[in-house]
Amino acid sequence: MTDIPTTAPAALTARHRATAKAKLDDAANDARHAYDNLKDGAKELYAGGRKHFDEARQLAEEKLREKPLLAVTAAVGVGILLGLLLRGPRTVYVRVPS
């Protein structure tokens, strides 16, 4: 059997340490580049989503100004529908004559 060193750093030579450090530095740089690319992509997606949201909001405001009665009627209808859905089932008691 061969003797296994008790501590890994003691077994490494200066050349091995330099190689390991270079590989770690390369991996760290790759991770930084990947992070920067993801961050830039997220910023672009956010900007695009914000633009679409602003356009939709502007269109909705225009439609509300054009037909305010229709907008109020639709809002009341949606409110009633949500109220009925969130209320839950109704229990009906029937009295049986005895």
C-alpha positions in Angstrom: 0.0 0.0 0.0 1.0 3.5 -0.6 0.9 6.1 2.1 -1.9 8.7 1.7 -1.0 12.1 2.9 -3.0 13.3 5.8 -3.5 16.8 4.4 -4.1 17.6 0.7 -2.3 21.0 0.7 0.8 19.4 2.0 0.9 17.0 -0.9 0.5 19.7 -3.6 3.5 21.1 -5.2 3.8 24.7 -6.2 3.1 23.7 -9.8 -0.1 21.9 -8.8 -1.2 24.9 -6.7 -0.6 27.3 -9.6 -2.6 25.0 -11.9 -5.5 24.7 -9.4 -5.5 28.5 -8.8 -5.6 29.1 -12.6 -8.5 26.7 -13.0 -10.4 28.3 -10.1 -9.8 31.8 -11.6 -11.1 30.6 -15.0 -14.2 29.2 -13.3 -14.8 32.4 -11.4 -14.4 34.5 -14.5 -16.8 32.1 -16.4 -19.3 32.5 -13.5 -19.0 36.3 -13.6 -19.6 36.4 -17.3 -22.6 34.1 -17.0 -24.0 36.2 -14.3 -23.5 39.4 -16.3 -25.2 37.8 -19.3 -28.2 36.7 -17.2 -28.5 40.1 -15.6 -28.4 41.9 -19.0 -31.0 39.5 -20.3 -33.3 40.0 -17.3 -33.0 43.8 -17.7 -34.0 43.5 -21.4 -37.0 41.3 -20.5 -38.1 43.7 -17.8 -37.8 46.7 -20.1 -39.9 44.8 -22.8 -42.5 43.8 -20.3 -42.7 47.3 -18.9 -43.2 48.7 -22.4 -46.0 46.2 -23.1 -47.6 46.9 -19.8 -47.5 50.7 -20.4 -49.1 50.2 -23.9 -51.9 48.0 -22.5 -52.6 50.5 -19.7 -52.7 53.4 -22.1 -55.1 51.5 -24.4 -57.3 50.6 -21.4 -57.4 54.3 -20.3 -58.4 55.4 -23.9 -61.2 52.8 -24.0 -62.4 53.9 -20.5 -62.6 57.5 -21.7 -64.4 56.5 -24.9 -67.1 54.4 -23.2 -67.2 55.1 -19.4 -70.7 53.6 -18.9 -69.6 50.3 -20.5 -66.5 50.2 -18.3 -68.6 50.8 -15.1 -71.1 48.2 -16.1 -68.3 45.7 -16.8 -66.7 46.4 -13.4 -70.0 45.9 -11.6 -70.6 42.6 -13.5 -67.1 41.4 -12.6 -67.6 42.4 -9.0 -70.9 40.5 -8.8 -69.5 37.4 -10.4 -66.5 37.4 -8.1 -68.8 37.9 -5.1 -70.9 34.9 -6.1 -67.8 32.8 -6.7 -66.1 33.7 -3.4 -69.3 33.4 -1.3 -69.2 29.6 -1.6 -72.1 27.2 -1.7 -75.4 28.2 -0.2 -77.2 25.8 2.1 -81.0 25.5 1.6 -83.1 24.2 4.4 -86.4 22.6 3.5 -89.0 22.0 6.1 -90.8 18.7 5.7 -94.4 18.8 7.0 -95.0 16.3 9.8 
